[in-house]
Amino acid sequence: TTHDKMSFGRELKREEAASLAAQLANEECVRRYGVRPFKAEQCQAIKTNSWWQWGGFDPTAAHGLSAKVAFAADGSFPDVTIFLAADEKSRRIRDRTLKRR
């Protein structure tokens, strides 16, 4: 994978971070669902406190899949979360149920 070939220690540029994030998100989606729906340019990589973040929950995303990816400035310590569009419906139902209590 792209992530395995990276040399950690050098801080990634914004474009490199977006590319790595899309690659990591696609690898997780292939593993789970057999599709590669993400492109680096669909989200902007944002660096905060030496951590890159890319993406987030999008209930209108292609294939009903969206991703949030975070990793250290050099690409190490990746964290990938894949969301299904159905997650939003579940969240709304859960929120309504909790408000009734």
Backbone torsions as a table, in degrees:
resi	resn	phi	psi	omega
1	THR	NA	162.8	177.6
2	THR	-58.3	-43.1	-177.6
3	HIS	-61.7	-39.0	-179.9
4	ASP	-65.8	-28.6	-176.7
5	LYS	-86.5	-9.4	-176.2
6	MET	-74.2	146.9	173.7
7	SER	-101.3	114.6	-177.2
8	PHE	-75.9	157.0	179.9
9	GLY	117.0	-34.9	178.2
10	ARG	-90.5	130.0	179.3
11	GLU	-67.6	132.9	-179.2
12	LEU	-75.9	147.2	171.4
13	LYS	-79.8	163.2	-177.1
14	ARG	-54.2	-45.4	-178.5
15	GLU	-65.8	-38.7	178.2
16	GLU	-66.0	-39.9	179.1
17	ALA	-64.4	-42.3	178.3
18	ALA	-64.3	-41.4	179.2
19	SER	-64.1	-45.2	178.3
20	LEU	-63.3	-42.5	-179.3
21	ALA	-61.1	-46.0	179.0
22	ALA	-63.3	-40.7	178.6
23	GLN	-61.2	-46.9	-179.9
24	LEU	-63.6	-41.7	178.8
25	ALA	-64.1	-42.7	178.6
26	ASN	-64.8	-40.8	178.4
27	GLU	-60.3	-41.6	179.0
28	GLU	-68.3	-38.7	178.7
29	CYS	-68.0	-37.6	176.5
30	VAL	-62.9	-44.8	180.0
31	ARG	-60.0	-41.9	-176.1
32	ARG	-87.4	-43.7	-168.2
33	TYR	-124.6	-5.9	178.1
34	GLY	76.0	19.9	178.9
35	VAL	-130.8	157.4	178.2
36	ARG	-123.8	77.9	-172.5
37	PRO	-86.9	-3.9	-169.8
38	PHE	-103.0	142.7	175.3
39	LYS	-126.8	142.5	-176.6
40	ALA	-54.2	-39.0	-174.6
41	GLU	-77.6	-6.5	-178.3
42	GLN	-74.3	-18.0	177.3
43	CYS	-139.1	153.4	176.2
44	GLN	-93.3	134.2	174.5
45	ALA	-78.0	133.0	-178.1
46	ILE	-123.4	128.7	-179.6
47	LYS	-101.6	127.0	177.8
48	THR	-136.7	124.6	177.6
49	ASN	49.8	49.8	177.2
50	SER	66.4	20.9	176.7
51	TRP	-129.1	133.8	172.8
52	TRP	-88.4	141.4	173.0
53	GLN	-131.0	143.5	-177.8
54	TRP	-145.5	133.9	173.8
55	GLY	82.3	-164.6	-177.9
56	GLY	161.8	-178.0	-179.6
57	PHE	-70.0	130.4	177.4
58	ASP	-137.1	102.6	-176.7
59	PRO	-66.7	-12.5	-180.0
60	THR	-105.8	12.6	-175.5
61	ALA	-65.6	153.0	176.5
62	ALA	-57.9	140.7	-178.9
63	HIS	64.1	7.5	-177.6
64	GLY	70.4	14.9	-177.0
65	LEU	-116.1	135.8	171.1
66	SER	-138.2	167.2	-174.8
67	ALA	-143.1	151.5	170.3
68	LYS	-124.6	124.9	-177.7
69	VAL	-125.9	136.7	176.4
70	ALA	-137.7	147.3	175.2
71	PHE	-162.0	164.3	179.1
72	ALA	-63.1	163.2	-175.7
73	ALA	-54.6	-27.3	-179.8
74	ASP	-96.2	5.5	178.5
75	GLY	93.7	-4.4	-179.8
76	SER	-80.6	166.8	178.2
77	PHE	55.9	53.3	-178.7
78	PRO	-70.4	145.8	175.4
79	ASP	-133.7	118.4	-176.3
80	VAL	-120.0	127.4	175.1
81	THR	-121.2	125.7	177.1
82	ILE	-104.2	133.2	179.1
83	PHE	-113.3	143.9	170.6
84	LEU	-101.8	146.1	178.2
85	ALA	-56.0	-30.0	178.7
86	ALA	-64.1	-20.7	178.5
87	ASP	-59.0	-38.1	179.9
88	GLU	-65.5	-42.7	178.6
89	LYS	-62.6	-43.8	178.6
90	SER	-61.7	-40.8	-179.9
91	ARG	-64.2	-43.3	179.8
92	ARG	-63.3	-43.4	179.3
93	ILE	-63.1	-45.1	179.8
94	ARG	-62.4	-42.8	-179.6
95	ASP	-63.5	-41.7	178.7
96	ARG	-65.1	-40.1	179.6
97	THR	-63.4	-43.4	179.9
98	LEU	-65.8	-35.4	179.9
99	LYS	-68.1	-27.5	-179.1
100	ARG	-73.5	-23.8	-175.8
101	ARG	-73.4	NA	NA
